[in-house]
Amino acid sequence: MRLATRTLLALGGAALFVVLVTSCGKGNKSAAKPIPRVGLMHVGTDHIPPSLPTLEARLKQLGWIDGRNIKLIWRNLEPEQAEGQAKAFVREQVNVIVAFEDQSIRAAQAATARNHIPVVFLHPSDPVRDGLVKSLSRPGGNLTGIFGARDVVAKQLELYELLVPGLRRVLTLIDPNDPATGRLLAQYRAAASQLGRPLQLIIRKASSARDLQRVFRSLRPGEVDGAFLLSPTLRLNFSALTIRLAARAKLPVQAHRKDWVQKGALFSYGADLGPIGRRAARYVDRILRGTPPSELAVEVIPNVEFAINLKTASRLGIRVPQQMIIRADEVYR
């Protein structure tokens, strides 16, 4: 009887051991599969790109809940931090890097050249010309994303002249360190020469907030009739500052998107960034589910918006022609 009891106890203990081992095995298997991590980087600490919240919202609709089954790591950076942050994402072995403008895109491309971590780009100037992809339909590497209208400086200058009847001398702010400056300045000068009335372009160099403040302090009353941010780095990093400096100098200034018009720029002509974020979420989703970036064609969104701030115009004594108000997609009063 004692032998039978001992045998039953031994068998029960063995069964319990098997159950415990099996349970632990399942637990370890679950713990061994970490949730995917997505590094999001953007240069321009004076704002959050409107494409970020729409990207996050669309990812949630696609089933990716931050903190539950995905980790979104957002970094808003000063220009000098982009290279280091891209390298940090690589060291941390994130599953995808989302880069929101030219400087962070270049940094992510360089940092992932060897390990080929997928990069989804938003708002590049020109992904083919800048060597991000081989072609829009066949990216061919570890980068892909959304390509909207950018650097439409010729059209912006044309609209500027139509909006401000007294525009004659334009303070043109350029960053000599921005690789896009030379190309855009050539387009800008060509556009100025083709307008209905001649414009005098007052070119001033600036690469920092201090440079911009110095330029505006040096202006004599009546020296210029308006300001124009030409270089992409200046628009991305110093739009808020330039709007404040222009308001203090009683000058209009253009912007590259309508968010800055709401904050005091006279007008903008450029892409609406919200829809771009929503569409970019699909790229992140497909990459996380196993599709290589090389198989995801770059999507082109050609739509642009024209926005006017009539309150700013009134404060500056500018009578915006009625036909321009009718023409605008957004009018802020």
Salt bridges, closest charged atoms under 4 A:
ASP46 OD1 - HIS47 ND1 2.61
GLU83 OE2 - LYS87 NZ 3.12
ASP102 OD2 - ARG150 NH2 3.32
ASP126 OD2 - ARG129 NH1 3.98
ASP130 OD1 - ARG129 NE 3.09
ASP151 OD1 - ARG150 NE 3.86
ASP151 OD2 - ARG183 NH2 3.83
ASP151 OD1 - ARG235 NH2 2.66
GLU158 OE2 - LYS155 NZ 3.34
GLU161 OE2 - ARG197 NH1 3.97
ASP211 OD1 - ARG214 NH2 3.68
GLU223 OE2 - ARG204 NH2 3.81
ASP225 OD1 - ARG169 NH2 3.15
ASP259 OD1 - ARG257 NE 3.02
ASP272 OD2 - LYS258 NZ 3.92
ASP285 OD1 - ARG289 NE 2.65
GLU299 OE2 - ARG279 NH1 2.55
GLU299 OE1 - ARG282 NH2 3.21
GLU305 OE1 - LYS258 NZ 3.29
GLU330 OE2 - LYS258 NZ 3.83
